[in-house]
């Protein structure tokens, strides 16, 4: 069998994408607004905000509203109900 050969060029066809992908850069906006001074600080701030949102969502998801019924409906005693 003969050996197959492929033509290759010097371009890195499957390398990393370019740094500017054209998407929305929230960490860049935090730096521009003066909230943080480096991209690493911006990433830490965004991770903290995401974690805070997850904790808040978990609180509202697993809380029972603070009532004393613990998920059971409360019914009124029928002997004390007046029907007019």
Secondary structure, DSSP 8 states (H G I E B T S, - for coil): ---------SS-TTS---S--SS--HHHHHHHHTS-SSHHHHHHHHHHHHHHHHHHHHHHHH--TT-SSTT------GGG----
